[in-house]
Amino acid sequence: MQASATKIIEPDLEYLERLKVLDLPTLSDFINTASESVFKKIARNEKHPLFNRIVVNQARVSSRLNTVYRPPKCRTQKRFDSFFPSYMSKFNQPF
């Protein structure tokens, strides 16, 4: 949809060139940015209905566990790529 809309505005340019001229992010960049802000919003608000899906790491036994979140163990890549496991891993910065 983005490619079609930008092609109407700038018909002579390639897709990435059109985005650069129009100062637009790629659709995947836009989705990632929006998802990051949603995850951060959920993680900060304990009263959010989805807050219980985020597991905060309480174990302080080893340096490997010195992380903010504890994503669930996923048997498949599809499950790991879903919203909560992937963003818990992405924002798992050491204290």
PDB file of N, CA, C and O in Angstrom:
ATOM      1  N   MET A   1       0.829  -1.183   0.000  1.00  0.00           N
ATOM      2  CA  MET A   1       0.000   0.000   0.000  1.00  0.00           C
ATOM      3  C   MET A   1       0.887   1.267   0.000  1.00  0.00           C
ATOM      4  O   MET A   1       0.623   2.228  -0.722  1.00  0.00           O
ATOM      5  N   GLN A   2       1.933   1.235   0.823  1.00  0.00           N
ATOM      6  CA  GLN A   2       2.848   2.374   0.867  1.00  0.00           C
ATOM      7  C   GLN A   2       3.541   2.554  -0.482  1.00  0.00           C
ATOM      8  O   GLN A   2       3.699   3.677  -0.962  1.00  0.00           O
ATOM      9  N   ALA A   3       3.948   1.455  -1.081  1.00  0.00           N
ATOM     10  CA  ALA A   3       4.617   1.527  -2.384  1.00  0.00           C
ATOM     11  C   ALA A   3       3.684   2.107  -3.443  1.00  0.00           C
ATOM     12  O   ALA A   3       4.101   2.921  -4.266  1.00  0.00           O
ATOM     13  N   SER A   4       2.432   1.690  -3.420  1.00  0.00           N
ATOM     14  CA  SER A   4       1.462   2.204  -4.398  1.00  0.00           C
ATOM     15  C   SER A   4       1.209   3.689  -4.195  1.00  0.00           C
ATOM     16  O   SER A   4       1.158   4.450  -5.160  1.00  0.00           O
ATOM     17  N   ALA A   5       1.050   4.101  -2.948  1.00  0.00           N
ATOM     18  CA  ALA A   5       0.774   5.513  -2.671  1.00  0.00           C
ATOM     19  C   ALA A   5       1.954   6.397  -3.052  1.00  0.00           C
ATOM     20  O   ALA A   5       1.769   7.471  -3.624  1.00  0.00           O
ATOM     21  N   THR A   6       3.166   5.949  -2.736  1.00  0.00           N
ATOM     22  CA  THR A   6       4.327   6.768  -3.077  1.00  0.00           C
ATOM     23  C   THR A   6       4.591   6.775  -4.578  1.00  0.00           C
ATOM     24  O   THR A   6       5.171   7.725  -5.103  1.00  0.00           O
ATOM     25  N   LYS A   7       4.168   5.718  -5.272  1.00  0.00           N
ATOM     26  CA  LYS A   7       4.344   5.673  -6.728  1.00  0.00           C
ATOM     27  C   LYS A   7       3.451   6.696  -7.419  1.00  0.00           C
ATOM     28  O   LYS A   7       3.805   7.221  -8.475  1.00  0.00           O
ATOM     29  N   ILE A   8       2.311   6.974  -6.833  1.00  0.00           N
ATOM     30  CA  ILE A   8       1.420   8.006  -7.389  1.00  0.00           C
ATOM     31  C   ILE A   8       2.082   9.380  -7.237  1.00  0.00           C
ATOM     32  O   ILE A   8       1.990  10.222  -8.130  1.00  0.00           O
ATOM     33  N   ILE A   9       2.744   9.598  -6.107  1.00  0.00           N
ATOM     34  CA  ILE A   9       3.371  10.896  -5.838  1.00  0.00           C
ATOM     35  C   ILE A   9       4.651  11.076  -6.660  1.00  0.00           C
ATOM     36  O   ILE A   9       4.860  12.123  -7.274  1.00  0.00           O
ATOM     37  N   GLU A  10       5.502  10.051  -6.665  1.00  0.00           N
ATOM     38  CA  GLU A  10       6.790  10.098  -7.377  1.00  0.00           C
ATOM     39  C   GLU A  10       6.894   8.897  -8.327  1.00  0.00           C
ATOM     40  O   GLU A  10       7.556   7.915  -7.990  1.00  0.00           O
ATOM     41  N   PRO A  11       6.258   8.951  -9.502  1.00  0.00           N
ATOM     42  CA  PRO A  11       6.205   7.767 -10.374  1.00  0.00           C
ATOM     43  C   PRO A  11       7.528   7.371 -11.031  1.00  0.00           C
ATOM     44  O   PRO A  11       7.667   6.228 -11.467  1.00  0.00           O
ATOM     45  N   ASP A  12       8.482   8.261 -11.115  1.00  0.00           N
ATOM     46  CA  ASP A  12       9.716   7.979 -11.844  1.00  0.00           C
ATOM     47  C   ASP A  12      10.827   7.390 -10.984  1.00  0.00           C
ATOM     48  O   ASP A  12      11.871   7.011 -11.516  1.00  0.00           O
ATOM     49  N   LEU A  13      10.634   7.305  -9.679  1.00  0.00           N
ATOM     50  CA  LEU A  13      11.686   6.840  -8.782  1.00  0.00           C
ATOM     51  C   LEU A  13      11.431   5.417  -8.302  1.00  0.00           C
ATOM     52  O   LEU A  13      10.300   4.931  -8.312  1.00  0.00           O
ATOM     53  N   GLU A  14      12.503   4.765  -7.883  1.00  0.00           N
ATOM     54  CA  GLU A  14      12.379   3.442  -7.253  1.00  0.00           C
ATOM     55  C   GLU A  14      11.815   3.611  -5.848  1.00  0.00           C
ATOM     56  O   GLU A  14      11.799   4.716  -5.304  1.00  0.00           O
ATOM     57  N   TYR A  15      11.351   2.500  -5.263  1.00  0.00           N
ATOM     58  CA  TYR A  15      10.675   2.539  -3.968  1.00  0.00           C
ATOM     59  C   TYR A  15      11.521   3.199  -2.877  1.00  0.00           C
ATOM     60  O   TYR A  15      11.052   4.130  -2.222  1.00  0.00           O
ATOM     61  N   LEU A  16      12.751   2.738  -2.670  1.00  0.00           N
ATOM     62  CA  LEU A  16      13.595   3.292  -1.603  1.00  0.00           C
ATOM     63  C   LEU A  16      13.960   4.753  -1.868  1.00  0.00           C
ATOM     64  O   LEU A  16      14.096   5.540  -0.931  1.00  0.00           O
ATOM     65  N   GLU A  17      14.116   5.109  -3.130  1.00  0.00           N
ATOM     66  CA  GLU A  17      14.391   6.507  -3.479  1.00  0.00           C
ATOM     67  C   GLU A  17      13.177   7.381  -3.161  1.00  0.00           C
ATOM     68  O   GLU A  17      13.320   8.497  -2.661  1.00  0.00           O
ATOM     69  N   ARG A  18      11.975   6.858  -3.458  1.00  0.00           N
ATOM     70  CA  ARG A  18      10.748   7.610  -3.136  1.00  0.00           C
ATOM     71  C   ARG A  18      10.639   7.847  -1.645  1.00  0.00           C
ATOM     72  O   ARG A  18      10.281   8.942  -1.212  1.00  0.00           O
ATOM     73  N   LEU A  19      10.948   6.818  -0.849  1.00  0.00           N
ATOM     74  CA  LEU A  19      10.877   6.977   0.607  1.00  0.00           C
ATOM     75  C   LEU A  19      11.866   8.024   1.093  1.00  0.00           C
ATOM     76  O   LEU A  19      11.559   8.811   1.988  1.00  0.00           O
ATOM     77  N   LYS A  20      13.052   8.032   0.501  1.00  0.00           N
ATOM     78  CA  LYS A  20      14.070   9.006   0.895  1.00  0.00           C
ATOM     79  C   LYS A  20      13.627  10.425   0.536  1.00  0.00           C
ATOM     80  O   LYS A  20      13.764  11.341   1.347  1.00  0.00           O
ATOM     81  N   VAL A  21      13.098  10.612  -0.675  1.00  0.00           N
ATOM     82  CA  VAL A  21      12.642  11.931  -1.117  1.00  0.00           C
ATOM     83  C   VAL A  21      11.475  12.415  -0.258  1.00  0.00           C
ATOM     84  O   VAL A  21      11.412  13.590   0.104  1.00  0.00           O
ATOM     85  N   LEU A  22      10.561  11.517   0.064  1.00  0.00           N
ATOM     86  CA  LEU A  22       9.378  11.893   0.849  1.00  0.00           C
ATOM     87  C   LEU A  22       9.630  11.852   2.352  1.00  0.00           C
ATOM     88  O   LEU A  22       8.734  12.158   3.139  1.00  0.00           O
ATOM     89  N   ASP A  23      10.839  11.479   2.755  1.00  0.00           N
ATOM     90  CA  ASP A  23      11.238  11.406   4.159  1.00  0.00           C
ATOM     91  C   ASP A  23      10.302  10.479   4.955  1.00  0.00           C
ATOM     92  O   ASP A  23       9.782  10.846   6.008  1.00  0.00           O
ATOM     93  N   LEU A  24      10.110   9.277   4.418  1.00  0.00           N
ATOM     94  CA  LEU A  24       9.260   8.273   5.063  1.00  0.00           C
ATOM     95  C   LEU A  24      10.102   7.062   5.458  1.00  0.00           C
ATOM     96  O   LEU A  24      11.054   6.711   4.761  1.00  0.00           O
ATOM     97  N   PRO A  25       9.750   6.419   6.583  1.00  0.00           N
ATOM     98  CA  PRO A  25      10.437   5.170   6.932  1.00  0.00           C
ATOM     99  C   PRO A  25       9.843   4.018   6.127  1.00  0.00           C
ATOM    100  O   PRO A  25       8.731   4.115   5.607  1.00  0.00           O
ATOM    101  N   THR A  26      10.602   2.928   6.031  1.00  0.00           N
ATOM    102  CA  THR A  26      10.023   1.740   5.400  1.00  0.00           C
ATOM    103  C   THR A  26       8.915   1.224   6.310  1.00  0.00           C
ATOM    104  O   THR A  26       8.873   1.539   7.499  1.00  0.00           O
ATOM    105  N   LEU A  27       8.045   0.447   5.747  1.00  0.00           N
ATOM    106  CA  LEU A  27       6.918  -0.064   6.525  1.00  0.00           C
ATOM    107  C   LEU A  27       7.394  -0.932   7.687  1.00  0.00           C
ATOM    108  O   LEU A  27       6.823  -0.866   8.776  1.00  0.00           O
ATOM    109  N   SER A  28       8.430  -1.743   7.475  1.00  0.00           N
ATOM    110  CA  SER A  28       8.944  -2.586   8.562  1.00  0.00           C
ATOM    111  C   SER A  28       9.570  -1.741   9.669  1.00  0.00           C
ATOM    112  O   SER A  28       9.422  -2.074  10.845  1.00  0.00           O
ATOM    113  N   ASP A  29      10.262  -0.660   9.326  1.00  0.00           N
ATOM    114  CA  ASP A  29      10.811   0.246  10.337  1.00  0.00           C
ATOM    115  C   ASP A  29       9.698   0.897  11.141  1.00  0.00           C
ATOM    116  O   ASP A  29       9.797   1.021  12.362  1.00  0.00           O
ATOM    117  N   PHE A  30       8.646   1.309  10.461  1.00  0.00           N
ATOM    118  CA  PHE A  30       7.509   1.924  11.137  1.00  0.00           C
ATOM    119  C   PHE A  30       6.854   0.950  12.111  1.00  0.00           C
ATOM    120  O   PHE A  30       6.532   1.319  13.241  1.00  0.00           O
ATOM    121  N   ILE A  31       6.656  -0.290  11.675  1.00  0.00           N
ATOM    122  CA  ILE A  31       6.032  -1.304  12.526  1.00  0.00           C
ATOM    123  C   ILE A  31       6.911  -1.609  13.728  1.00  0.00           C
ATOM    124  O   ILE A  31       6.402  -1.735  14.842  1.00  0.00           O
ATOM    125  N   ASN A  32       8.223  -1.731  13.530  1.00  0.00           N
ATOM    126  CA  ASN A  32       9.136  -1.990  14.651  1.00  0.00           C
ATOM    127  C   ASN A  32       9.119  -0.856  15.665  1.00  0.00           C
ATOM    128  O   ASN A  32       9.095  -1.105  16.870  1.00  0.00           O
ATOM    129  N   THR A  33       9.132   0.376  15.198  1.00  0.00           N
ATOM    130  CA  THR A  33       9.095   1.528  16.098  1.00  0.00           C
ATOM    131  C   THR A  33       7.794   1.560  16.891  1.00  0.00           C
ATOM    132  O   THR A  33       7.805   1.804  18.097  1.00  0.00           O
ATOM    133  N   ALA A  34       6.685   1.314  16.221  1.00  0.00           N
ATOM    134  CA  ALA A  34       5.388   1.306  16.903  1.00  0.00           C
ATOM    135  C   ALA A  34       5.315   0.165  17.921  1.00  0.00           C
ATOM    136  O   ALA A  34       4.790   0.350  19.019  1.00  0.00           O
ATOM    137  N   SER A  35       5.835  -1.005  17.567  1.00  0.00           N
ATOM    138  CA  SER A  35       5.820  -2.151  18.485  1.00  0.00           C
ATOM    139  C   SER A  35       6.692  -1.894  19.708  1.00  0.00           C
ATOM    140  O   SER A  35       6.321  -2.257  20.824  1.00  0.00           O
ATOM    141  N   GLU A  36       7.849  -1.269  19.503  1.00  0.00           N
ATOM    142  CA  GLU A  36       8.720  -0.935  20.630  1.00  0.00           C
ATOM    143  C   GLU A  36       8.013  -0.005  21.605  1.00  0.00           C
ATOM    144  O   GLU A  36       8.083  -0.204  22.818  1.00  0.00           O
ATOM    145  N   SER A  37       7.335   1.005  21.083  1.00  0.00           N
ATOM    146  CA  SER A  37       6.656   1.949  21.975  1.00  0.00           C
ATOM    147  C   SER A  37       5.503   1.274  22.712  1.00  0.00           C
ATOM    148  O   SER A  37       5.254   1.586  23.876  1.00  0.00           O
ATOM    149  N   VAL A  38       4.798   0.360  22.061  1.00  0.00           N
ATOM    150  CA  VAL A  38       3.715  -0.365  22.721  1.00  0.00           C
ATOM    151  C   VAL A  38       4.278  -1.254  23.826  1.00  0.00           C
ATOM    152  O   VAL A  38       3.719  -1.300  24.922  1.00  0.00           O
ATOM    153  N   PHE A  39       5.379  -1.962  23.555  1.00  0.00           N
ATOM    154  CA  PHE A  39       5.978  -2.824  24.574  1.00  0.00           C
ATOM    155  C   PHE A  39       6.435  -2.000  25.774  1.00  0.00           C
ATOM    156  O   PHE A  39       6.182  -2.381  26.917  1.00  0.00           O
ATOM    157  N   LYS A  40       7.099  -0.888  25.529  1.00  0.00           N
ATOM    158  CA  LYS A  40       7.569  -0.039  26.628  1.00  0.00           C
ATOM    159  C   LYS A  40       6.403   0.501  27.441  1.00  0.00           C
ATOM    160  O   LYS A  40       6.485   0.593  28.666  1.00  0.00           O
ATOM    161  N   LYS A  41       5.319   0.858  26.760  1.00  0.00           N
ATOM    162  CA  LYS A  41       4.125   1.367  27.440  1.00  0.00           C
ATOM    163  C   LYS A  41       3.520   0.294  28.348  1.00  0.00           C
ATOM    164  O   LYS A  41       3.125   0.583  29.477  1.00  0.00           O
ATOM    165  N   ILE A  42       3.451  -0.932  27.855  1.00  0.00           N
ATOM    166  CA  ILE A  42       2.912  -2.040  28.651  1.00  0.00           C
ATOM    167  C   ILE A  42       3.833  -2.336  29.825  1.00  0.00           C
ATOM    168  O   ILE A  42       3.357  -2.561  30.938  1.00  0.00           O
ATOM    169  N   ALA A  43       5.150  -2.341  29.597  1.00  0.00           N
ATOM    170  CA  ALA A  43       6.114  -2.686  30.644  1.00  0.00           C
ATOM    171  C   ALA A  43       6.135  -1.661  31.770  1.00  0.00           C
ATOM    172  O   ALA A  43       6.435  -2.015  32.910  1.00  0.00           O
ATOM    173  N   ARG A  44       5.829  -0.413  31.483  1.00  0.00           N
ATOM    174  CA  ARG A  44       5.851   0.640  32.503  1.00  0.00           C
ATOM    175  C   ARG A  44       4.578   0.707  33.325  1.00  0.00           C
ATOM    176  O   ARG A  44       4.600   1.226  34.441  1.00  0.00           O
ATOM    177  N   ASN A  45       3.473   0.199  32.810  1.00  0.00           N
ATOM    178  CA  ASN A  45       2.176   0.344  33.464  1.00  0.00           C
ATOM    179  C   ASN A  45       1.729  -0.982  34.064  1.00  0.00           C
ATOM    180  O   ASN A  45       1.294  -1.875  33.337  1.00  0.00           O
ATOM    181  N   GLU A  46       1.829  -1.119  35.380  1.00  0.00           N
ATOM    182  CA  GLU A  46       1.441  -2.366  36.040  1.00  0.00           C
ATOM    183  C   GLU A  46      -0.049  -2.644  35.960  1.00  0.00           C
ATOM    184  O   GLU A  46      -0.473  -3.781  36.165  1.00  0.00           O
ATOM    185  N   LYS A  47      -0.848  -1.636  35.668  1.00  0.00           N
ATOM    186  CA  LYS A  47      -2.298  -1.821  35.576  1.00  0.00           C
ATOM    187  C   LYS A  47      -2.758  -2.153  34.159  1.00  0.00           C
ATOM    188  O   LYS A  47      -3.947  -2.363  33.921  1.00  0.00           O
ATOM    189  N   HIS A  48      -1.829  -2.199  33.233  1.00  0.00           N
ATOM    190  CA  HIS A  48      -2.180  -2.545  31.851  1.00  0.00           C
ATOM    191  C   HIS A  48      -2.641  -3.995  31.808  1.00  0.00           C
ATOM    192  O   HIS A  48      -2.041  -4.844  32.467  1.00  0.00           O
ATOM    193  N   PRO A  49      -3.699  -4.304  31.043  1.00  0.00           N
ATOM    194  CA  PRO A  49      -4.209  -5.685  30.989  1.00  0.00           C
ATOM    195  C   PRO A  49      -3.184  -6.716  30.512  1.00  0.00           C
ATOM    196  O   PRO A  49      -3.297  -7.889  30.869  1.00  0.00           O
ATOM    197  N   LEU A  50      -2.205  -6.320  29.731  1.00  0.00           N
ATOM    198  CA  LEU A  50      -1.209  -7.257  29.225  1.00  0.00           C
ATOM    199  C   LEU A  50       0.083  -7.273  30.041  1.00  0.00           C
ATOM    200  O   LEU A  50       1.027  -7.975  29.681  1.00  0.00           O
ATOM    201  N   PHE A  51       0.136  -6.518  31.123  1.00  0.00           N
ATOM    202  CA  PHE A  51       1.358  -6.450  31.922  1.00  0.00           C
ATOM    203  C   PHE A  51       1.762  -7.819  32.466  1.00  0.00           C
ATOM    204  O   PHE A  51       2.952  -8.106  32.590  1.00  0.00           O
ATOM    205  N   ASN A  52       0.786  -8.666  32.791  1.00  0.00           N
ATOM    206  CA  ASN A  52       1.114  -9.993  33.342  1.00  0.00           C
ATOM    207  C   ASN A  52       1.780 -10.917  32.324  1.00  0.00           C
ATOM    208  O   ASN A  52       2.303 -11.963  32.708  1.00  0.00           O
ATOM    209  N   ARG A  53       1.776 -10.562  31.043  1.00  0.00           N
ATOM    210  CA  ARG A  53       2.466 -11.357  30.019  1.00  0.00           C
ATOM    211  C   ARG A  53       3.971 -11.101  30.011  1.00  0.00           C
ATOM    212  O   ARG A  53       4.736 -11.886  29.451  1.00  0.00           O
ATOM    213  N   ILE A  54       4.395  -9.996  30.637  1.00  0.00           N
ATOM    214  CA  ILE A  54       5.811  -9.639  30.694  1.00  0.00           C
ATOM    215  C   ILE A  54       6.374 -10.189  32.001  1.00  0.00           C
ATOM    216  O   ILE A  54       5.905  -9.844  33.085  1.00  0.00           O
ATOM    217  N   VAL A  55       7.373 -11.038  31.886  1.00  0.00           N
ATOM    218  CA  VAL A  55       7.975 -11.664  33.066  1.00  0.00           C
ATOM    219  C   VAL A  55       9.261 -10.913  33.412  1.00  0.00           C
ATOM    220  O   VAL A  55      10.225 -10.908  32.647  1.00  0.00           O
ATOM    221  N   VAL A  56       9.245 -10.284  34.578  1.00  0.00           N
ATOM    222  CA  VAL A  56      10.419  -9.565  35.047  1.00  0.00           C
ATOM    223  C   VAL A  56      11.320 -10.557  35.758  1.00  0.00           C
ATOM    224  O   VAL A  56      10.846 -11.379  36.541  1.00  0.00           O
ATOM    225  N   ASN A  57      12.603 -10.485  35.494  1.00  0.00           N
ATOM    226  CA  ASN A  57      13.568 -11.415  36.072  1.00  0.00           C
ATOM    227  C   ASN A  57      13.781 -11.084  37.546  1.00  0.00           C
ATOM    228  O   ASN A  57      14.215  -9.984  37.886  1.00  0.00           O
ATOM    229  N   GLN A  58      13.473 -12.039  38.413  1.00  0.00           N
ATOM    230  CA  GLN A  58      13.672 -11.868  39.849  1.00  0.00           C
ATOM    231  C   GLN A  58      14.918 -12.584  40.344  1.00  0.00           C
ATOM    232  O   GLN A  58      15.399 -12.295  41.440  1.00  0.00           O
ATOM    233  N   ALA A  59      15.448 -13.511  39.556  1.00  0.00           N
ATOM    234  CA  ALA A  59      16.616 -14.295  39.966  1.00  0.00           C
ATOM    235  C   ALA A  59      17.872 -13.453  39.828  1.00  0.00           C
ATOM    236  O   ALA A  59      18.091 -12.825  38.792  1.00  0.00           O
ATOM    237  N   ARG A  60      18.688 -13.437  40.855  1.00  0.00           N
ATOM    238  CA  ARG A  60      19.942 -12.678  40.826  1.00  0.00           C
ATOM    239  C   ARG A  60      21.107 -13.593  41.197  1.00  0.00           C
ATOM    240  O   ARG A  60      22.029 -13.183  41.903  1.00  0.00           O
ATOM    241  N   VAL A  61      21.056 -14.842  40.711  1.00  0.00           N
ATOM    242  CA  VAL A  61      22.029 -15.848  41.100  1.00  0.00           C
ATOM    243  C   VAL A  61      23.327 -15.741  40.308  1.00  0.00           C
ATOM    244  O   VAL A  61      24.407 -15.771  40.897  1.00  0.00           O
ATOM    245  N   SER A  62      23.245 -15.618  38.999  1.00  0.00           N
ATOM    246  CA  SER A  62      24.464 -15.569  38.195  1.00  0.00           C
ATOM    247  C   SER A  62      24.453 -14.339  37.303  1.00  0.00           C
ATOM    248  O   SER A  62      23.417 -13.697  37.131  1.00  0.00           O
ATOM    249  N   SER A  63      25.593 -14.018  36.744  1.00  0.00           N
ATOM    250  CA  SER A  63      25.676 -12.847  35.889  1.00  0.00           C
ATOM    251  C   SER A  63      24.901 -13.049  34.591  1.00  0.00           C
ATOM    252  O   SER A  63      24.487 -12.076  33.960  1.00  0.00           O
ATOM    253  N   ARG A  64      24.700 -14.301  34.187  1.00  0.00           N
ATOM    254  CA  ARG A  64      23.922 -14.559  32.975  1.00  0.00           C
ATOM    255  C   ARG A  64      22.456 -14.218  33.179  1.00  0.00           C
ATOM    256  O   ARG A  64      21.744 -13.919  32.221  1.00  0.00           O
ATOM    257  N   LEU A  65      22.010 -14.262  34.412  1.00  0.00           N
ATOM    258  CA  LEU A  65      20.610 -13.945  34.690  1.00  0.00           C
ATOM    259  C   LEU A  65      20.428 -12.483  35.072  1.00  0.00           C
ATOM    260  O   LEU A  65      19.331 -12.082  35.460  1.00  0.00           O
ATOM    261  N   ASN A  66      21.465 -11.693  34.972  1.00  0.00           N
ATOM    262  CA  ASN A  66      21.389 -10.292  35.341  1.00  0.00           C
ATOM    263  C   ASN A  66      20.746  -9.494  34.210  1.00  0.00           C
ATOM    264  O   ASN A  66      21.391  -8.649  33.588  1.00  0.00           O
ATOM    265  N   THR A  67      19.485  -9.769  33.954  1.00  0.00           N
ATOM    266  CA  THR A  67      18.745  -9.141  32.879  1.00  0.00           C
ATOM    267  C   THR A  67      17.427  -8.606  33.418  1.00  0.00           C
ATOM    268  O   THR A  67      17.018  -8.946  34.528  1.00  0.00           O
ATOM    269  N   VAL A  68      16.774  -7.780  32.638  1.00  0.00           N
ATOM    270  CA  VAL A  68      15.523  -7.168  33.071  1.00  0.00           C
ATOM    271  C   VAL A  68      14.352  -8.131  32.937  1.00  0.00           C
ATOM    272  O   VAL A  68      13.570  -8.290  33.874  1.00  0.00           O
ATOM    273  N   TYR A  69      14.226  -8.768  31.791  1.00  0.00           N
ATOM    274  CA  TYR A  69      13.080  -9.633  31.510  1.00  0.00           C
ATOM    275  C   TYR A  69      13.517 -11.077  31.354  1.00  0.00           C
ATOM    276  O   TYR A  69      14.666 -11.358  31.016  1.00  0.00           O
ATOM    277  N   ARG A  70      12.599 -11.980  31.602  1.00  0.00           N
ATOM    278  CA  ARG A  70      12.854 -13.399  31.393  1.00  0.00           C
ATOM    279  C   ARG A  70      11.846 -13.908  30.361  1.00  0.00           C
ATOM    280  O   ARG A  70      10.731 -14.293  30.712  1.00  0.00           O
ATOM    281  N   PRO A  71      12.248 -13.907  29.079  1.00  0.00           N
ATOM    282  CA  PRO A  71      11.325 -14.396  28.055  1.00  0.00           C
ATOM    283  C   PRO A  71      11.079 -15.893  28.215  1.00  0.00           C
ATOM    284  O   PRO A  71      11.953 -16.621  28.686  1.00  0.00           O
ATOM    285  N   PRO A  72       9.904 -16.347  27.829  1.00  0.00           N
ATOM    286  CA  PRO A  72       9.625 -17.781  27.943  1.00  0.00           C
ATOM    287  C   PRO A  72      10.493 -18.589  26.989  1.00  0.00           C
ATOM    288  O   PRO A  72      10.932 -18.083  25.956  1.00  0.00           O
ATOM    289  N   LYS A  73      10.735 -19.832  27.336  1.00  0.00           N
ATOM    290  CA  LYS A  73      11.476 -20.712  26.442  1.00  0.00           C
ATOM    291  C   LYS A  73      10.545 -21.109  25.304  1.00  0.00           C
ATOM    292  O   LYS A  73       9.413 -21.538  25.526  1.00  0.00           O
ATOM    293  N   CYS A  74      11.039 -20.959  24.099  1.00  0.00           N
ATOM    294  CA  CYS A  74      10.226 -21.217  22.917  1.00  0.00           C
ATOM    295  C   CYS A  74      10.820 -22.380  22.140  1.00  0.00           C
ATOM    296  O   CYS A  74      12.017 -22.401  21.853  1.00  0.00           O
ATOM    297  N   ARG A  75       9.980 -23.341  21.803  1.00  0.00           N
ATOM    298  CA  ARG A  75      10.451 -24.499  21.039  1.00  0.00           C
ATOM    299  C   ARG A  75      10.560 -24.215  19.550  1.00  0.00           C
ATOM    300  O   ARG A  75      11.300 -24.894  18.838  1.00  0.00           O
ATOM    301  N   THR A  76       9.826 -23.217  19.080  1.00  0.00           N
ATOM    302  CA  THR A  76       9.853 -22.926  17.650  1.00  0.00           C
ATOM    303  C   THR A  76      10.251 -21.472  17.409  1.00  0.00           C
ATOM    304  O   THR A  76      10.052 -20.612  18.267  1.00  0.00           O
ATOM    305  N   GLN A  77      10.804 -21.215  16.258  1.00  0.00           N
ATOM    306  CA  GLN A  77      11.187 -19.853  15.889  1.00  0.00           C
ATOM    307  C   GLN A  77       9.950 -18.980  15.734  1.00  0.00           C
ATOM    308  O   GLN A  77       9.988 -17.788  16.039  1.00  0.00           O
ATOM    309  N   LYS A  78       8.857 -19.565  15.264  1.00  0.00           N
ATOM    310  CA  LYS A  78       7.615 -18.805  15.087  1.00  0.00           C
ATOM    311  C   LYS A  78       7.129 -18.259  16.421  1.00  0.00           C
ATOM    312  O   LYS A  78       6.697 -17.109  16.504  1.00  0.00           O
ATOM    313  N   ARG A  79       7.198 -19.074  17.458  1.00  0.00           N
ATOM    314  CA  ARG A  79       6.790 -18.629  18.790  1.00  0.00           C
ATOM    315  C   ARG A  79       7.738 -17.562  19.322  1.00  0.00           C
ATOM    316  O   ARG A  79       7.294 -16.586  19.926  1.00  0.00           O
ATOM    317  N   PHE A  80       9.045 -17.738  19.102  1.00  0.00           N
ATOM    318  CA  PHE A  80      10.022 -16.759  19.571  1.00  0.00           C
ATOM    319  C   PHE A  80       9.829 -15.412  18.883  1.00  0.00           C
ATOM    320  O   PHE A  80      10.056 -14.365  19.489  1.00  0.00           O
ATOM    321  N   ASP A  81       9.412 -15.435  17.623  1.00  0.00           N
ATOM    322  CA  ASP A  81       9.224 -14.206  16.865  1.00  0.00           C
ATOM    323  C   ASP A  81       7.924 -13.486  17.209  1.00  0.00           C
ATOM    324  O   ASP A  81       7.688 -12.380  16.724  1.00  0.00           O
ATOM    325  N   SER A  82       7.068 -14.103  18.048  1.00  0.00           N
ATOM    326  CA  SER A  82       5.835 -13.425  18.433  1.00  0.00           C
ATOM    327  C   SER A  82       6.162 -12.235  19.335  1.00  0.00           C
ATOM    328  O   SER A  82       7.295 -12.095  19.795  1.00  0.00           O
ATOM    329  N   PHE A  83       5.187 -11.395  19.583  1.00  0.00           N
ATOM    330  CA  PHE A  83       5.412 -10.081  20.189  1.00  0.00           C
ATOM    331  C   PHE A  83       6.158 -10.121  21.521  1.00  0.00           C
ATOM    332  O   PHE A  83       7.247  -9.554  21.620  1.00  0.00           O
ATOM    333  N   PHE A  84       5.614 -10.766  22.538  1.00  0.00           N
ATOM    334  CA  PHE A  84       6.214 -10.679  23.870  1.00  0.00           C
ATOM    335  C   PHE A  84       7.585 -11.355  23.975  1.00  0.00           C
ATOM    336  O   PHE A  84       8.509 -10.730  24.496  1.00  0.00           O
ATOM    337  N   PRO A  85       7.766 -12.588  23.512  1.00  0.00           N
ATOM    338  CA  PRO A  85       9.114 -13.168  23.613  1.00  0.00           C
ATOM    339  C   PRO A  85      10.183 -12.381  22.854  1.00  0.00           C
ATOM    340  O   PRO A  85      11.296 -12.204  23.350  1.00  0.00           O
ATOM    341  N   SER A  86       9.848 -11.914  21.668  1.00  0.00           N
ATOM    342  CA  SER A  86      10.863 -11.208  20.878  1.00  0.00           C
ATOM    343  C   SER A  86      11.230  -9.863  21.489  1.00  0.00           C
ATOM    344  O   SER A  86      12.405  -9.496  21.504  1.00  0.00           O
ATOM    345  N   TYR A  87      10.249  -9.124  21.992  1.00  0.00           N
ATOM    346  CA  TYR A  87      10.570  -7.819  22.571  1.00  0.00           C
ATOM    347  C   TYR A  87      11.160  -7.936  23.971  1.00  0.00           C
ATOM    348  O   TYR A  87      11.927  -7.064  24.379  1.00  0.00           O
ATOM    349  N   MET A  88      10.827  -8.985  24.720  1.00  0.00           N
ATOM    350  CA  MET A  88      11.501  -9.194  26.002  1.00  0.00           C
ATOM    351  C   MET A  88      12.975  -9.484  25.760  1.00  0.00           C
ATOM    352  O   MET A  88      13.830  -9.008  26.507  1.00  0.00           O
ATOM    353  N   SER A  89      13.277 -10.251  24.736  1.00  0.00           N
ATOM    354  CA  SER A  89      14.675 -10.533  24.406  1.00  0.00           C
ATOM    355  C   SER A  89      15.377  -9.280  23.885  1.00  0.00           C
ATOM    356  O   SER A  89      16.538  -9.027  24.207  1.00  0.00           O
ATOM    357  N   LYS A  90      14.668  -8.510  23.089  1.00  0.00           N
ATOM    358  CA  LYS A  90      15.266  -7.309  22.504  1.00  0.00           C
ATOM    359  C   LYS A  90      15.628  -6.276  23.572  1.00  0.00           C
ATOM    360  O   LYS A  90      16.671  -5.629  23.478  1.00  0.00           O
ATOM    361  N   PHE A  91      14.786  -6.122  24.570  1.00  0.00           N
ATOM    362  CA  PHE A  91      15.013  -5.111  25.613  1.00  0.00           C
ATOM    363  C   PHE A  91      15.656  -5.703  26.856  1.00  0.00           C
ATOM    364  O   PHE A  91      15.616  -5.085  27.920  1.00  0.00           O
ATOM    365  N   ASN A  92      16.238  -6.865  26.746  1.00  0.00           N
ATOM    366  CA  ASN A  92      16.872  -7.524  27.883  1.00  0.00           C
ATOM    367  C   ASN A  92      18.264  -6.946  28.119  1.00  0.00           C
ATOM    368  O   ASN A  92      19.271  -7.616  27.889  1.00  0.00           O
ATOM    369  N   GLN A  93      18.309  -5.737  28.565  1.00  0.00           N
ATOM    370  CA  GLN A  93      19.587  -5.079  28.840  1.00  0.00           C
ATOM    371  C   GLN A  93      20.000  -5.356  30.282  1.00  0.00           C
ATOM    372  O   GLN A  93      19.150  -5.353  31.172  1.00  0.00           O
ATOM    373  N   PRO A  94      21.269  -5.592  30.526  1.00  0.00           N
ATOM    374  CA  PRO A  94      21.727  -5.795  31.892  1.00  0.00           C
ATOM    375  C   PRO A  94      21.533  -4.538  32.727  1.00  0.00           C
ATOM    376  O   PRO A  94      21.557  -3.421  32.210  1.00  0.00           O
ATOM    377  N   PHE A  95      21.342  -4.736  34.019  1.00  0.00           N
ATOM    378  CA  PHE A  95      21.171  -3.608  34.936  1.00  0.00           C
ATOM    379  C   PHE A  95      22.440  -2.809  35.057  1.00  0.00           C
ATOM    380  O   PHE A  95      22.479  -1.821  35.790  1.00  0.00           O
TER     381      PHE A  95
END
